Amino acid sequence: MPVIGPIDPKRMYALKEVADLFRVTPMSVLRWIRSGKLPAFAIGSVIRVYGHDLIADTQVPAQKSKPTPQGPRVPPKARQR
């Protein structure tokens, strides 16, 4: 996840601030929280995220995608049956 600005580990960030930092929608941040990828807590009805959790999340290496098959791509019509 690319981050736009510096993150203060001691600060609490609102949902919108986290979305702005990562250039995503607030709904995406909410999905991260609900799926357990991003720890958060609520103060009343306002969701907050600690800066140190944002820093830890950005330092986790991304999962590698499956390797693509090697070799020339043969169009379906050119294949022999």
N, C-alpha and C positions, 0 to 999 in steps of 0.2 A: 504494500500500500504506500504510494508516494505521499509524503507529508509536505504541505506548503510552508508552514512556519515553524519556529522553534516551540518546543513543548516544555512547559515548566512542570517538573515532576511533583511539586508540592501543591499545585493548583488543582481545583475541581473545575471541570469543563461541562457546560450544558450540551445537550444533544445537538443543537444547531451549531455550536462552536466546533464540536468534533466533526460534524458533517463538512463544515467549511475547511477545516484543516486537511481533511482527506479528499476533498473535492467529490463528495458523494451527497446523496440526499439524506435528510434526517431519517427517512424511512429505512434506508440501508443500514444506518447506524443502529436503529432499533432492532433490525433483523439480526445484526451481529450480537447484540445484547441478549436477545431472546434465544439465540442458538448457543449461547455460552462462549462465543469467541471473544467477547469483550466484557470484562467485569464492570458492573455499574451498580448504583444504588439510587434510591429515591428519597428526596427530602420533601415530604408532602406529596404533591403530584408532579414535582419536577425531577427529572432523571439527571443524574450527574455521573461523571466518569473522572477518576483520578488521573492526573497527568502521567504518573509512573506506570499505570496500566496501559496507557496509549504508547508510551515509549517501549514497554516490553512487547506489545503487540506488533510494533513496526520492526522489531529486531528478530522476529521469528522468521526463519527462511521459508520462502514460498514452496509449496509442494511442486514437485516436478511433474510435468504432464507426461502422458504415455508416449514412448518413442513412436515416431511415424515409420511406417514400412519403407524400406529402402528399395531402390530400383526404379526403372522407368514405368511411368503410368501408361497403361495400355487402354485405349478407348474400348468400350464394350463391343462395338461393331467389329473391331479388328481382332477380337479374340476368336480362336478356333474352338470349335465344339467337338 
